[in-house]
Every structure is written in C-alpha cells, then in structure tokens.
C-alpha cells in the first residue's frame, strides 16, 4: 500500500503543518476548509500502516488521528509514533465517535483526546495549544 495524500496544500513559507489520518470524506472536507482559513499547511490521508514514515516525510507540527480507521486503529498509529525517537515529540490528538470504547483500551500516549462530534473551536484551541508547547520545547 502506498501512502498517497488525498488532500494537501503547500504554502510558500513555513506555516503550522498538520498531518491528518481520517477515512471520512465529509470530515476531511470540513477540516480542509478550516485549515485553509487558519492558513495551515496540511496533508490528509484516508489510511496508513506507517505513521512514522509519513511524519518523517511531512515533518508535521501536529497530527490528528481518527481512532476507528480501516487498517489499523489510530491508537496503534500513535504508539508507532511515540515509540520512535525521531517522532515521539510530535503532538497527537486522537478523536473518536466511541469515547467509552477508546477509554477502555490501553494508553496510546496521545497528547489529547476529543469525542466526536467535537466543537471545531475546541479542536483549534487544542491544536494551537499543543503546537505552542512543542514550539517552546524545540
């Protein structure tokens, strides 16, 4: 399986870079509209088996993961990232329409969790807060 972005934009100067793994086309569209308004650079994928590879390729400031994905759940993808020295400090937000199921699973070491449906302002606030923390750590 090749990791080919299904939505992307490239800004000429450094902007906040967001990597998204989300299989719902409607939510991807909504996120892309918001990211355009916020002037974020973003890359969206329907699915992946190797989040570390994508993180190394796109060097995101933050990663958004749906928990329920077709090939591997977002929590396992997050663990891949957090277990790799070169990507462990990238903030990750996981979201799920089944928060009780998510909470009952193991600790995936995400930086934040949101229950779907989530408020878009709350999402942006969490994203910006986590990105600011990362910037101060770098």
C-alpha positions as CSV (number, residue, x, y, z in Angstrom):
1,X,0.0,0.0,0.0
2,X,1.3,3.4,-0.9
3,X,0.8,6.5,1.2
4,X,-0.7,9.0,-1.2
5,X,-2.2,12.1,0.3
6,X,-5.8,12.6,-0.7
7,X,-5.8,16.3,0.2
8,X,-2.9,18.6,0.5
9,X,-1.9,22.2,0.2
10,X,1.6,23.7,0.2
11,X,2.3,27.2,1.4
12,X,5.4,29.0,0.2
13,X,6.6,29.9,3.7
14,X,6.5,27.9,6.9
15,X,3.1,27.6,8.3
16,X,1.8,25.3,11.0
17,X,1.9,21.8,9.4
18,X,-0.8,19.4,10.2
19,X,-0.9,15.7,9.2
20,X,-4.4,14.0,9.3
21,X,-5.4,10.4,9.0
22,X,-9.2,10.3,8.6
23,X,-11.3,8.0,6.5
24,X,-14.5,10.1,6.5
25,X,-14.5,12.3,3.4
26,X,-17.0,14.8,4.9
27,X,-14.9,15.4,7.9
28,X,-11.7,15.7,5.7
29,X,-13.5,18.3,3.7
30,X,-14.6,20.3,6.8
31,X,-11.1,20.1,8.2
32,X,-9.6,21.2,4.9
33,X,-11.8,24.3,4.9
34,X,-10.8,25.2,8.5
35,X,-7.2,24.6,7.8
36,X,-7.3,26.8,4.7
37,X,-8.9,29.6,6.8
38,X,-6.3,29.2,9.5
39,X,-3.6,29.1,6.8
40,X,-2.2,25.8,8.0
41,X,-0.2,23.6,5.6
42,X,-1.9,20.1,5.7
43,X,-1.7,16.6,4.3
44,X,-4.6,14.3,4.7
45,X,-4.6,10.5,4.3
46,X,-7.5,8.1,4.2
47,X,-5.4,5.4,5.9
48,X,-1.8,4.3,6.6
49,X,0.0,1.5,8.1
50,X,3.1,3.5,8.9
51,X,2.6,6.8,10.6
52,X,6.3,7.2,11.4
53,X,7.1,7.2,7.7
54,X,4.5,9.9,7.0
55,X,5.8,12.0,10.0
56,X,9.3,11.8,8.7
57,X,8.3,12.8,5.2
58,X,6.0,15.7,6.1
59,X,7.5,16.9,9.4
60,X,4.2,18.0,10.9
61,X,3.8,20.3,13.9
62,X,0.8,18.2,15.0
63,X,-1.0,15.0,13.9
64,X,-4.8,14.4,14.0
65,X,-5.9,10.8,14.1
66,X,-9.3,9.2,13.9
67,X,-9.4,6.2,16.2
68,X,-11.5,4.0,14.0
69,X,-9.6,3.5,10.8
70,X,-10.0,0.6,8.3
71,X,-6.5,-1.0,8.5
72,X,-5.2,-0.1,12.0
73,X,-6.7,2.0,14.8
74,X,-5.4,5.5,15.4
75,X,-4.2,4.5,18.9
76,X,-1.8,1.9,17.4
77,X,-0.6,4.5,14.9
78,X,0.0,6.9,17.8
79,X,2.1,4.3,19.6
80,X,4.2,3.8,16.5
81,X,5.0,7.5,16.5
82,X,5.6,7.8,20.3
83,X,7.9,4.7,20.3
84,X,10.2,6.3,17.6
85,X,12.9,8.7,19.0
86,X,12.7,11.0,16.0
87,X,8.9,11.4,16.1
88,X,8.0,10.9,19.8
89,X,7.6,14.7,20.5
90,X,5.1,15.4,17.7
91,X,1.8,16.2,19.4
92,X,-1.1,13.9,18.6
93,X,-4.8,14.4,19.0
94,X,-7.0,11.3,18.7
95,X,-10.7,11.6,18.3
96,X,-13.5,9.0,18.3
97,X,-17.2,8.7,18.0
98,X,-16.9,5.9,20.6
99,X,-15.2,7.6,23.5
100,X,-16.1,4.8,26.0
101,X,-14.5,2.2,23.8
102,X,-11.4,4.3,23.4
103,X,-11.0,4.9,27.1
104,X,-11.4,1.2,27.9
105,X,-8.4,0.4,25.6
106,X,-4.8,0.9,26.6
107,X,-2.9,4.1,27.0
108,X,-1.9,5.2,23.5
109,X,0.2,8.1,24.7
110,X,-1.7,10.7,22.7
111,X,-1.4,14.3,23.8
112,X,-5.2,15.0,23.7
113,X,-8.5,13.2,23.0
114,X,-11.7,14.6,21.6
115,X,-15.1,12.8,21.4
116,X,-16.9,13.1,18.1
117,X,-18.8,15.1,17.3
118,X,-16.4,17.8,18.5
119,X,-16.6,21.5,18.6
120,X,-14.3,23.0,15.9
121,X,-13.3,25.9,18.0
122,X,-12.3,23.4,20.8
123,X,-10.3,21.4,18.2
124,X,-8.5,24.5,17.0
125,X,-7.8,25.7,20.6
126,X,-6.3,22.2,21.5
127,X,-4.3,22.2,18.3
128,X,-2.8,25.7,18.8
129,X,-2.1,25.0,22.5
130,X,-0.2,21.7,21.7
131,X,1.7,23.4,18.8
132,X,2.8,26.2,21.1
133,X,4.0,23.8,23.7
134,X,6.0,22.0,21.0
135,X,7.5,25.2,19.7
136,X,8.7,26.2,23.2
137,X,10.3,22.7,23.6
138,X,12.2,22.9,20.3
